[in-house]
């Protein structure tokens, strides 16, 4: 990796794989969630993620990247594996929902960091259109994170038992 252009391509491939991994995890999380608002949030983010994948394809075409496939995002793989542990858990519905939100927010924070970095590289290289597309995704990821926080603080955490009875 000798140039920022090479780094940008590698980072976009990483994000493309990360988003595709997420499309497989979100339906499972929605199914496990008990709170209707949380189920809806996961389903909504699945649709958003599919749009983000299309946006990454558009960015790839804009930059002349031959293929975005072939790289495995190890960070997303690990985050999804960690989140999958929650899918195996039994317990109070609100506590499980809180654990699902925790796992989802770890993913969101990773994506926010990754998209922010890639946008900075695109800016440095003068790719204005690419930067705007990446900014759109970054806003969506941040909004999802805020939505999950609000849902957690307003609905999920207050419904969870605090101590053993």
Buried (B, 14 or more C-beta within 10 A) or exposed (E): EEEEBEBBBEBBBBBBBBBBBBBEBBEBBBEBBBBEBBBBBBBBBBEBBBBBBEBBBEBBEEBEBEEBEEBEBEBBEEBBEEBBEBBEEEEEBBBBBBBBBBBBBBBBBBBBEBBBBBBEBBBEBEBEEBBEBBBBBBEBBBEBBEBBEEBBEEBBBEBBEEEEE
